Amino acid sequence: MRLAKGWLCTVLLLSLLLVLGWANEDSEADVEVEDSLGLDEEEMRVLMSEDEAIAKRTSMANKKAATATADANISFQVIYKTPVPTGEVYFTETFDDGSLDRWQLSKTVKGDADDEIAKYDGKWSVEVLKENKVPGDKGLVLKSRAKHHAVAALLNKPFVFKDDPLVVQYEVNFQDGIDCGGAYIKLLSDEGDLNLEQFHDRTPYTIMFGPDKCGEDYKLHFIFRHENPLNKDIEEKHAKRADVDLKKFYTDKKTHLYTLVLNPDNSYEMFIDQSSVSRGNLLHDVVPPVNPPREIDDPKDSKPEDWDERAKIPDPEAVKPEDWDEEAPAKIEDPDALKPEGWLDDEPEFVPDPSAEKPEDWDEEMDGEWEAPQIPNPACETAPGCGKWKRPMINNPKYKGKWKAPLVDNPNYQGVWKPRKIQNPEFFEDLHPFRMRPFSAIGLELWSMTSDIYFDNFIITSHKEVADRWASDSWGLKKLVASANEPGIVAQLMLAAEERPWLWVIYILTVGLPVGLVVLFCWPKKTEDEYVYKKVDVPNEDVEEEEEEEEEDEAVLGEEQGPENGDATQGEIVEEEEEEEEEVNGLSGDDEEEEEGEEETKAPDRTTDDLSKGEGGGAEDGQKQSVRKRRVRKD
């Protein structure tokens, strides 16, 4: 048992030390590059610290490398190089050159809006990130709040939906959070009259993709416009909502990577930070569906007048009982109630306020006769009540309410009527909704109540691997810097507890429970042997006092017995005392009963001479027994 407790104590102590060590880890430890980034040896050298880069710069003079000065707000320094796509792409943009030469600002107005806010006069700027910045990296920033913004750029070549997948990817950072606004992009349809200077909310687009938020509704849009093959009408199809909680991507002020993958087999998948958040099929997982139903309700069909939809009807044979009183009230006065003693019948509940005075501007002709406001009667404060006493109301046991016939099954029930089905005259079947209208430009047409929304590193391609490598060279560096600049685990726990105070209870239990278990199982306890020993051990002073009393008792007995039988009696007493002392060490709570038993068993051992002495011998024996009993009680 002791060995098991010792092992348990050791395990608890080690667990507590591990928890404390984990909580005190330094947040600025070396950051390892994740395998998912897929960096080769050349790219790993790009991530070296500035000092290491300077030491190797002489041996890499024939290679072009971008350098940057350290910023005071950067605790993890990296060397950034503008990413270059490794495969075929339709569009890329990094904004690292600091210009918007490729982009066209809209010069039109928004339809169905007030003239004061109809213009697309929101400001755009190319800047570095406010936090977790990477030297040399820049992005497009929406600068105005409560204004319309619109900017667009042409692709290298139009994207045609045939046999190749579509991969769209870009970065967003809500640097100041977001109250109400979007950060989605539009892939503008390849129309003959497409004019980016006239880009507005009604400009035809093929796909809209990206985050959007207003109030507590957090969305990740994927909307595509589908053309009806019969009447050529265009209808928006919305993909189902993401499978994860999106709130943290809008509130943590970090740069997040948004990716849409659309395949020729009509499957789609959306990613945030390279993790899948939603997937589905264009034929089954969009609202409204791409293909209409084959049959519809006949709009000309109507329910017959004699159609009976009642499943239950009142029993026509039921009769109201004769003793059913519909007029009985639901509440009656309690006949057993008694008026409380001290009830003041003559005192009103409210009296005019004696301290109130009529206002000086009171006009009795206009305002009527002035009356002081009513206040609770002070005389009623100590009494159980004032005014006329009334019996309290109770439920009437005879109340039954209005009688209704019980319900029975309707023999004429025909079920719930439904109109008949007919063939849908507008039915069509499009088994390849992936083949949408080609698009030739990308645009941002946004309204936001929060400014400083950061966009960066747009890429449109047909290969997911190309987009992943592009993300490794761009977003991957931002992720490393943000991870290195994060506060330690203790600081993160404190920040979380500030937002959610109930976490303090979990923290206390997490720390207090191991400490309590350590105290419970590892604190030294008194052993059973020590407890028994201390309980039966007799103090030395008591032993000496008993020995002195025994000697006095023996002397008294010797004098009373005389020289004739003194020696024999003395030896007998000594033997009995030795036996008694040996038995004392093993006695329990019933010592007196056992000692009396011993005396009875020893009585037959006495000599016939002792028995022949008569009353004298009996008195001596009684005196010895009394001395012996006193000694046993004391022990």
C-alpha positions in Angstrom: 0.0 0.0 0.0 2.8 2.4 0.9 4.6 1.5 -2.4 1.5 2.3 -4.4 1.0 5.7 -2.7 4.6 6.5 -3.3 4.3 5.9 -7.0 1.1 7.9 -7.2 2.8 10.7 -5.4 5.7 10.7 -7.8 3.4 10.7 -10.8 1.4 13.6 -9.5 4.5 15.7 -8.7 5.9 15.0 -12.2 2.6 16.0 -13.8 2.5 19.2 -11.9 6.1 20.1 -12.9 5.2 19.4 -16.6 2.2 21.6 -16.4 4.2 24.4 -14.9 7.0 24.0 -17.4 4.6 24.1 -20.3 2.9 27.2 -19.0 6.2 29.1 -18.8 7.5 28.3 -22.3 9.0 31.3 -23.9 6.8 32.5 -26.8 9.9 33.7 -28.7 11.4 30.2 -29.1 12.7 29.2 -32.5 9.9 28.8 -35.0 10.0 25.7 -37.2 8.7 25.8 -40.7 5.7 23.5 -41.2 6.1 20.6 -43.6 2.9 21.6 -45.2 4.6 24.7 -46.7 6.7 22.5 -48.9 9.8 24.7 -48.8 13.0 23.5 -50.5 16.5 24.2 -49.3 16.8 27.5 -51.3 13.6 28.8 -49.7 14.7 27.8 -46.2 17.8 30.0 -46.7 15.4 32.9 -47.5 13.9 32.5 -44.0 17.3 32.9 -42.2 17.8 35.8 -39.8 19.3 39.0 -41.1 22.7 38.3 -39.6 22.9 34.8 -41.3 21.8 36.3 -44.6 24.5 39.0 -44.5 27.1 36.3 -43.8 26.1 34.3 -46.9 25.4 37.2 -49.1 29.0 37.2 -50.5 28.6 33.6 -51.7 25.2 34.3 -53.3 26.2 37.5 -55.1 25.0 36.0 -58.4 21.5 35.6 -57.1 19.0 38.3 -56.6 17.8 38.7 -53.0 15.7 41.4 -51.5 16.8 42.8 -48.2 14.9 45.0 -45.7 15.8 47.0 -42.7 14.5 45.8 -39.3 11.4 47.5 -38.1 11.0 48.4 -34.4 7.7 46.6 -34.2 9.0 43.3 -35.6 10.2 40.7 -33.1 10.8 38.0 -35.7 12.9 39.2 -38.6 12.6 37.5 -42.0 13.9 38.3 -45.5 11.0 38.6 -47.9 11.2 38.1 -51.7 8.2 38.8 -54.0 6.7 35.4 -54.9 6.8 34.2 -58.5 4.3 31.7 -59.8 5.7 28.3 -60.6 3.1 27.3 -63.3 0.5 28.6 -65.6 -1.6 31.4 -64.1 -4.4 33.7 -65.4 -3.8 36.5 -62.9 -1.4 37.3 -60.0 -0.9 40.5 -58.0 1.3 41.2 -55.0 1.3 45.0 -54.8 4.9 44.9 -53.7 5.9 47.6 -56.3 3.7 50.0 -54.4 1.5 51.0 -57.3 -2.0 50.5 -58.7 -1.1 50.9 -62.4 -2.7 47.7 -63.3 -5.9 48.5 -61.5 -8.7 50.8 -62.6 -10.7 52.8 -60.1 -14.4 53.0 -60.8 -15.7 56.5 -61.9 -19.4 55.7 -61.9 -22.1 55.8 -59.3 -24.0 53.0 -57.5 -27.6 52.5 -58.6 -30.6 52.8 -56.2 -28.6 54.9 -53.7 -28.8 58.4 -52.4 -26.7 61.0 -54.4 -24.6 61.7 -51.3 -23.3 58.2 -51.1 -23.8 56.9 -54.6 -20.4 57.7 -55.8 -17.6 55.2 -55.6 -15.3 57.6 -53.9 -13.8 55.3 -51.3 -10.0 55.6 -51.0 -7.5 52.8 -51.7 -3.9 52.7 -50.8 -0.9 50.3 -51.1 0.6 49.9 -47.6 2.4 47.4 -45.3 0.5 45.6 -42.5 0.0 47.4 -39.2 0.9 44.4 -37.1 3.1 41.4 -37.9 4.5 43.1 -40.9 7.0 41.5 -43.2 9.6 44.0 -44.5 9.2 44.4 -48.3 5.7 43.0 -48.4 2.8 45.4 -49.3 -0.9 45.0 -49.9 -4.0 46.9 -51.1 -5.9 48.6 -48.2 -9.4 49.9 -48.2 -9.0 53.2 -46.4 -12.5 54.8 -46.1 -15.5 53.9 -43.9 -19.1 54.3 -44.8 -18.3 54.8 -48.5 -18.6 52.7 -51.7 -15.3 51.3 -53.1 -14.8 49.8 -56.5 -11.5 48.8 -58.3 -10.8 46.2 -60.9 -8.1 44.7 -63.1 -8.0 42.6 -66.3 -6.7 39.0 -66.3 -3.8 37.9 -68.5 -6.3 36.0 -70.5 -10.0 35.1 -70.0 -10.7 31.9 -68.1 -13.0 29.5 -70.0 -14.8 26.8 -68.1 -14.1 23.6 -70.0 -11.8 20.8 -68.8 -9.5 22.6 -66.3 -10.4 23.4 -62.7 -10.6 26.9 -61.4 -8.5 27.9 -58.3 -9.0 31.4 -56.9 -6.9 32.5 -53.9 -6.1 35.7 -52.0 -5.4 37.1 -48.5 -7.5 39.3 -46.2 -6.7 41.0 -42.9 -9.3 42.9 -41.0 -6.7 45.0 -39.3 -9.2 47.0 -37.1 -11.8 44.2 -36.9 -15.0 44.5 -38.8 -18.4 45.9 -37.8 -20.3 45.5 -41.1 -18.8 45.0 -44.5 -17.4 42.6 -47.0 -14.0 41.5 -48.4 -15.2 39.4 -51.2 -14.1 39.5 -54.9 -16.0 39.4 -58.1 -14.9 37.6 -61.3 -16.4 39.8 -63.9 -17.9 38.1 -66.9 -16.2 38.4 -70.3 -18.7 40.8 -71.9 -17.9 42.7 -75.1 -18.7 46.0 -73.5 -16.8 45.5 -70.2 -15.5 48.8 -69.1 -13.7 48.8 -65.7 -14.2 52.5 -65.3 -17.9 51.8 -65.2 -17.6 48.9 -62.7 -20.5 49.0 -60.3 -22.9 46.7 -58.3 -24.8 45.7 -61.5 -21.8 44.8 -63.6 -22.3 41.2 -64.7 -20.1 38.7 -62.8 -19.7 34.9 -63.0 -18.5 34.2 -59.5 -18.4 36.0 -56.2 -16.2 34.6 -53.4 -15.0 35.8 -50.1 -15.8 36.8 -46.5 -18.7 39.0 -45.5 -20.0 40.1 -42.1 -22.8 42.2 -40.7 -23.9 42.1 -37.1 -23.3 38.6 -35.7 -23.7 36.9 -39.1 -20.4 35.7 -40.3 -20.4 34.4 -43.9 -18.0 33.0 -46.5 -19.7 33.6 -49.9 -19.6 31.4 -52.9 -22.1 32.6 -55.4 -22.3 31.8 -59.1 -24.6 33.2 -61.7 -26.4 30.4 -63.7 -28.0 31.0 -67.1 -31.4 29.3 -67.8 -30.9 27.5 -71.1 -34.6 28.0 -72.0 -35.2 31.7 -71.4 -31.6 32.9 -70.9 -32.5 34.3 -67.5 -29.7 34.7 -65.0 -30.2 33.4 -61.4 -27.7 33.6 -58.5 -26.9 30.2 -56.8 -25.6 30.3 -53.2 -23.4 27.5 -51.9 -24.3 26.1 -48.4 -22.8 27.7 -45.3 -19.4 26.8 -44.1 -19.1 23.9 -41.6 -17.0 25.8 -39.0 -17.4 28.9 -36.8 -16.0 31.8 -38.9 -15.9 34.4 -36.1 -12.3 34.1 -35.2 -11.2 34.9 -38.8 -12.9 38.3 -38.5 -11.7 39.2 -35.0 -8.1 38.0 -34.5 -6.5 40.7 -36.7 -4.4 38.2 -38.5 -3.9 37.6 -42.3 -6.0 34.7 -43.5 -5.8 32.9 -46.8 -9.1 32.2 -48.7 -9.1 29.6 -51.5 -11.9 28.4 -53.8 -11.4 25.2 -55.9 -14.0 24.5 -58.6 -13.7 21.2 -60.6 -15.2 20.2 -63.9 -17.1 17.3 -62.2 -19.2 20.1 -60.5 -17.6 19.5 -57.1 -16.3 22.5 -55.2 -14.4 23.1 -52.0 -13.5 26.2 -49.9 -10.4 26.6 -47.7 -9.4 29.1 -45.1 -5.7 29.0 -44.2 -5.4 25.8 -46.3 -7.9 24.0 -44.2 -11.2 22.9 -45.8 -14.3 24.6 -44.3 -17.0 23.6 -46.9 -17.4 21.3 -49.8 -20.2 20.2 -52.0 -21.6 19.8 -55.5 -23.1 22.4 -57.8 -26.0 20.1 -58.6 -27.1 19.4 -55.0 -25.6 21.8 -52.5 -26.7 25.2 -53.7 -29.8 27.3 -53.1 -31.9 27.6 -55.2 -31.2 24.3 -57.0 -29.7 24.6 -60.5 -32.3 22.4 -62.1 -36.0 23.0 -61.4 -38.4 20.1 -60.4 -40.0 18.0 -63.2 -43.5 18.4 -61.7 -45.2 21.3 -60.1 -48.5 22.0 -58.4 -51.3 22.8 -60.9 -52.0 26.5 -60.4 -55.5 26.0 -61.8 -56.5 23.3 -59.4 -58.6 24.3 -56.4 -60.0 22.4 -53.3 -63.6 21.2 -53.7 -66.2 22.8 -51.4 -67.3 19.5 -49.9 -63.7 18.4 -49.1 -63.5 17.5 -45.4 -60.0 17.9 -43.9 -61.1 17.4 -40.2 -59.5 14.4 -38.7 -61.6 14.8 -35.4 -65.1 16.1 -34.9 -67.3 16.6 -31.8 -69.3 13.5 -30.9 -72.8 14.2 -32.3 -74.3 11.8 -29.7 -72.7 13.3 -26.7 -75.1 15.1 -24.2 -74.2 17.6 -21.5 -74.7 16.1 -18.0 -77.6 17.5 -16.0 -75.3 18.6 -13.1 -73.0 20.5 -15.3 -73.1 24.1 -14.2 -71.6 26.4 -16.9 -72.4 29.5 -14.8 -70.3 28.5 -11.8 -67.5 31.1 -11.3 -63.9 30.0 -11.6 -63.0 31.8 -8.3 -64.9 32.1 -5.0 -64.2 33.8 -1.7 -62.5 31.6 0.9 -65.2 30.7 3.5 -62.6 29.7 6.1 -60.6 32.9 5.9 -60.6 35.1 9.1 -59.8 38.8 9.3 -56.3 39.3 10.9 -56.2 40.8 14.3 -55.4 44.5 14.3 -56.9 45.2 10.9 -57.7 48.9 10.6 -61.1 49.1 8.9 -61.6 52.8 9.4 -58.1 53.7 8.0 -57.8 54.3 4.2 -54.8 52.7 2.4 -53.7 56.1 1.0 -54.0 59.6 2.4 -53.2 63.0 0.9 -49.6 64.1 1.3 -49.6 66.6 4.2 -46.3 68.2 3.0 -47.5 68.8 -0.5 -48.3 72.4 -1.6 -50.2 73.7 -4.5 -47.9 75.0 -7.3 -47.9 78.8 -7.7 -48.8 78.6 -11.4 -51.8 76.3 -10.7 -54.8 77.7 -12.5 -58.0 76.1 -11.1 -60.0 77.3 -14.1 -57.7 75.6 -16.5 -56.3 72.7 -14.3 -59.3 72.1 -12.1 -59.4 71.9 -8.3 -55.9 71.1 -6.9 -55.6 67.9 -4.8 -52.6 66.8 -2.9 -50.9 63.6 -4.2 -51.8 60.4 -2.4 -49.2 58.6 -0.3 -49.4 55.3 1.7 -51.1 55.8 5.0 -48.5 55.9 7.8 -50.9 54.3 10.3 -51.0 51.1 8.1 -47.3 50.5 8.3 -47.5 48.5 11.5 -51.0 47.0 11.0 -51.7 43.9 8.9 -53.9 46.0 6.6 -56.2 49.0 6.2 -59.6 49.7 4.7 -62.5 47.3 4.2 -61.3 43.7 4.7 -62.3 41.3 1.9 -62.0 37.5 1.9 -59.3 36.2 -0.4 -60.3 34.4 -3.5 -59.7 30.6 -4.1 -60.4 28.2 -6.9 -64.0 27.1 -7.1 -64.1 23.3 -6.7 -67.4 23.2 -8.6 -66.2 25.1 -11.6 -66.3 23.1 -14.8 -66.5 25.8 -17.5 -68.4 25.6 -20.7 -69.3 22.1 -21.7 -67.9 20.7 -25.0 -68.7 17.4 -26.7 -65.7 15.0 -26.8 -63.9 14.6 -30.1 -64.2 11.4 -32.1 -62.8 10.2 -35.5 -64.4 11.9 -38.5 -66.0 9.2 -40.7 -65.9 11.6 -43.6 -62.2 12.6 -43.3 -60.5 12.8 -46.7 -57.1 13.9 -45.7 -55.2 17.2 -46.3 -56.0 18.5 -49.7 -53.1 19.0 -52.2 -53.3 20.3 -55.7 -52.6 17.8 -58.4 -49.2 17.6 -60.1 -48.5 18.6 -63.7 -45.4 18.7 -65.8 -43.3 21.7 -65.2 -43.4 23.7 -68.4 -40.1 25.5 -67.4 -38.2 22.3 -66.6 -34.7 21.9 -67.9 -31.8 19.7 -66.9 -28.3 21.1 -66.8 -25.9 18.4 -65.8 -22.8 20.6 -66.2 -23.3 23.8 -64.2 -19.5 24.1 -64.0 -19.5 25.4 -67.6 -20.4 29.0 -66.6 -19.8 32.2 -68.5 -16.1 33.0 -69.0 -14.7 35.8 -67.0 -11.9 38.2 -67.9 -11.4 40.6 -64.9 -11.3 40.6 -61.2 -12.9 43.3 -59.1 -13.6 44.5 -55.6 -16.9 46.3 -55.2 -17.4 46.9 -51.4 -19.2 48.9 -48.7 -17.7 48.8 -45.2 -18.3 50.5 -41.9 -14.7 49.7 -40.9 -11.6 50.9 -42.7 -8.1 49.4 -43.2 -9.2 46.1 -44.7 -6.0 44.6 -46.2 -5.9 42.5 -49.5 -2.8 40.8 -50.9 -1.4 38.1 -53.2 -4.2 37.4 -55.6 -3.8 34.4 -57.8 -6.1 32.7 -60.3 -4.9 29.4 -61.8 -6.0 25.9 -62.8 -3.7 24.0 -60.5 -4.0 23.7 -56.7 -0.3 22.9 -56.4 0.6 26.3 -58.0 -1.6 28.1 -55.5 -0.1 26.2 -52.6 3.4 27.1 -53.6 2.4 30.7 -54.1 0.9 30.6 -50.5 4.2 29.2 -49.2 6.2 32.1 -50.6 3.8 34.8 -49.4 1.2 33.9 -46.8 3.5 31.4 -45.2 5.9 34.1 -44.1 3.1 36.2 -42.6 2.0 33.1 -40.6 5.5 32.6 -39.3 5.9 36.2 -38.2 2.5 36.2 -36.5 3.3 33.0 -34.7 6.6 34.3 -33.5 5.0 37.5 -32.2 2.2 35.8 -30.3 2.3 36.3 -26.5 3.3 33.4 -24.3 0.7 30.8 -23.2 0.2 32.4 -19.8 -0.5 35.8 -21.5 -3.0 34.1 -23.9 -4.8 32.4 -21.0 -5.1 35.8 -19.2 -6.4 37.5 -22.3 -9.0 34.7 -22.8 -10.1 35.0 -19.2 -10.7 38.7 -19.6 -13.2 38.0 -22.4 -14.6 34.9 -20.7 -14.5 35.3 -16.9 -15.8 31.8 -16.4 -12.4 30.5 -17.5 -11.0 31.4 -14.1 -12.9 28.5 -12.6 -11.3 26.1 -15.0 -7.9 27.6 -14.3 -8.3 27.2 -10.6 -9.5 23.6 -10.9 -6.7 22.8 -13.3 -4.0 24.0 -10.8 -5.8 23.3 -7.5 -6.8 19.7 -8.3 -3.2 18.4 -8.7 -2.0 20.3 -5.7 -4.9 18.9 -3.6 -4.1 15.4 -4.8 -0.4 15.8 -3.9 -1.3 17.0 -0.4 -3.9 14.2 0.0 -1.7 11.3 -1.1 1.8 12.6 -0.2 1.4 14.3 3.1 3.0 12.2 5.9 0.5 10.3 8.2 0.8 8.6 11.6 1.3 4.9 11.2 -0.9 2.3 12.9 2.0 1.0 15.0 2.9 4.4 16.3 -0.7 5.1 17.3 -1.0 1.8 19.2 2.3 2.3 20.9 1.5 5.7 22.2 -1.9 4.6 23.4 -0.6 1.7 25.6 2.6 3.3 26.7 2.6 4.3 30.4 4.4 7.4 31.6 7.5 6.8 33.8 6.1 8.8 36.7 3.0 6.7 36.9 5.1 3.5 37.0 7.2 4.8 39.9 4.1 5.8 41.8 2.6 2.3 41.3 5.8 0.6 42.4 5.8 2.7 45.6 2.2 1.9 46.3 2.8 -1.8 45.8 5.7 -1.8 48.3 3.5 0.0 50.9 0.7 -2.6 50.3 3.1 -5.5 50.7 4.5 -4.0 54.0 0.9 -3.6 55.4 0.1 -7.2 54.5 3.3 -8.5 56.0 2.6 -6.8 59.3 -1.0 -8.0 59.5 -0.1 -11.6 58.6 2.7 -11.9 61.1 5.8 -14.1 61.0 3.9 -17.4 60.8 2.7 -17.2 57.2 4.4 -14.0 56.2 7.0 -15.6 54.0 4.6 -17.9 52.2 2.1 -15.1 51.6 4.7 -12.7 50.5 6.0 -15.1 47.9 2.5 -15.8 46.7 1.8 -12.1 46.4 5.0 -11.5 44.5 4.2 -14.3 42.1 0.7 -13.0 41.6 2.0 -9.5 41.0 4.5 -10.7 38.4 1.7 -12.6 36.6 -0.5 -9.5 36.8 2.2 -7.3 35.3 2.7 -9.7 32.4 -1.0 -9.7 31.8 -1.3 -5.9 31.9 0.7 -5.6 28.7 -1.9 -7.6 26.8 -5.0 -6.5 28.5 -7.9 -4.8 26.7 -10.8 -2.7 27.9 -12.2 -5.6 30.1 -9.1 -6.0 32.4 -11.1 -6.0 35.6 -13.3 -8.9 34.5 -10.3 -11.0 33.4 -8.5 -10.3 36.7 -11.5 -11.4 38.8 -11.6 -14.6 36.7 -8.0 -15.3 37.6 -8.7 -14.9 41.3 -11.5 -17.4 41.1 -9.3 -20.0 39.3 -6.5 -19.5 41.7 -8.6 -19.9 44.8 -8.5 -23.8 44.8 -4.7 -23.7 44.9 -4.6 -22.4 48.4 -3.5 -24.8 51.2 -5.8 -26.5 53.7 -4.1 -24.6 56.4 -5.3 -21.3 55.0 -8.8 -22.6 54.7 -8.8 -23.9 58.3 -8.0 -20.5 59.7 -11.7 -19.4 59.4 -12.7 -15.9 59.4 -9.1 -14.6 60.0 -7.9 -16.2 56.8 -10.9 -14.9 54.9 -10.3 -11.3 56.1 -6.7 -11.5 55.0 -7.7 -12.9 51.6 -10.3 -10.1 51.2 -7.7 -7.5 52.0 -5.3 -8.9 49.4 -8.1 -9.0 46.8 -9.0 -5.3 47.5 -5.4 -4.3 47.1 -5.1 -6.2 43.9 -8.3 -4.7 42.5 -7.1 -1.2 43.3 -3.9 -1.9 41.4 -5.7 -3.3 38.4 -8.0 -0.3 38.2 -5.1 2.1 38.3 -3.4 0.2 35.5 
